[in-house]
Amino acid sequence: MTVTCPTCGKKIVWDDFQPLEIKCSKCGERLNLHREFRRNIEIREHGLPGRRFSCPRCRTVISRRWFVKCPGCNYWVFGPFVFYDKLAAALLIGIAYVVFSAIYLIYFH
């Protein structure tokens, strides 16, 4: 597992043979692995504290801004746009059709 030091930002690799209390090799900060794992999971689920994203439709906190399904409204988020499941699939099929048609017309016709 990789743990990031909250003081200096250095990434520290931890394995099962090390104790649960380790020191950062750069700044000497004592790290409790349970607390740091919880913090890493929170960052993974909600993003960095200063860079939290929200769904443009329902304002629920989402992990990233592109290609993610909102847990609040179940719409797909593509940047500032949101699409329902069936509409997103239809748009994807339509775009694929246009791309393959253009490739056929350019190279094979």
C-alpha positions in Angstrom: 0.0 0.0 0.0 1.1 3.5 -0.7 0.6 6.2 2.0 1.1 9.9 1.4 2.6 11.9 4.2 0.2 14.8 5.2 3.1 17.1 6.1 5.5 16.9 3.2 3.5 14.9 0.6 6.1 12.1 0.2 4.6 8.8 -0.9 5.7 5.9 1.4 5.3 2.3 0.5 4.0 0.1 3.4 4.0 -3.7 3.4 2.7 -6.2 5.9 6.1 -6.7 7.6 6.3 -3.1 8.8 4.7 -1.8 12.1 1.5 0.2 12.1 3.3 3.3 13.3 6.0 4.4 10.8 8.0 7.6 10.3 8.2 9.6 7.1 11.7 9.2 5.7 11.7 12.8 4.5 10.3 14.9 7.4 10.2 12.5 10.3 6.4 12.8 10.8 5.0 9.8 12.7 2.2 8.2 10.7 -0.6 6.0 12.1 -1.4 3.6 9.2 -5.1 3.1 10.2 -5.7 6.9 10.1 -3.8 7.3 6.9 -5.7 4.5 5.2 -9.0 6.1 6.2 -7.8 9.4 4.8 -6.7 7.8 1.5 -10.1 6.1 1.2 -11.9 9.4 1.8 -9.8 11.1 -0.8 -10.5 8.3 -3.3 -14.2 8.6 -2.7 -14.7 12.3 -2.5 -11.6 13.8 -4.1 -9.0 16.1 -2.5 -10.6 18.5 0.0 -9.9 21.6 -2.1 -11.0 20.0 -5.3 -14.4 18.4 -4.6 -16.7 18.1 -7.6 -20.5 18.1 -7.6 -23.1 16.9 -10.0 -24.5 19.7 -12.2 -28.0 18.2 -11.9 -28.4 17.4 -8.2 -25.3 18.9 -6.5 -24.3 15.6 -5.0 -20.5 15.2 -4.3 -18.9 13.1 -7.0 -15.3 11.7 -7.2 -14.4 13.3 -10.6 -15.9 15.5 -13.3 -15.8 13.2 -16.4 -17.3 9.7 -17.1 -18.8 9.1 -13.7 -22.3 8.0 -12.6 -23.7 10.3 -10.0 -24.8 8.3 -6.9 -27.6 10.9 -6.1 -29.5 11.0 -9.4 -28.0 8.1 -11.4 -27.2 10.3 -14.4 -23.9 10.1 -16.2 -21.7 13.2 -15.8 -19.6 14.3 -18.7 -18.1 17.6 -17.6 -20.9 20.2 -17.4 -23.4 17.8 -19.1 -25.5 15.0 -17.6 -27.2 12.2 -19.5 -29.6 9.5 -18.5 -28.4 5.9 -19.1 -30.3 5.2 -22.2 -29.6 8.6 -23.7 -25.9 8.2 -23.1 -25.9 4.8 -24.7 -27.8 6.2 -27.7 -25.3 9.1 -28.1 -22.4 6.7 -27.9 -23.9 4.4 -30.6 -24.6 7.5 -32.8 -21.1 8.9 -32.4 -19.6 5.4 -33.2 -21.8 5.2 -36.3 -20.7 8.6 -37.5 -17.0 7.8 -36.9 -17.2 4.4 -38.7 -19.1 6.0 -41.6 -16.5 8.7 -42.0 -13.7 6.1 -41.9 -15.5 4.0 -44.5 -16.0 7.0 -46.8 -12.5 8.3 -46.5 -10.5 5.0 -46.8 -12.8 2.4 -48.5 -15.0 4.3 -50.9 
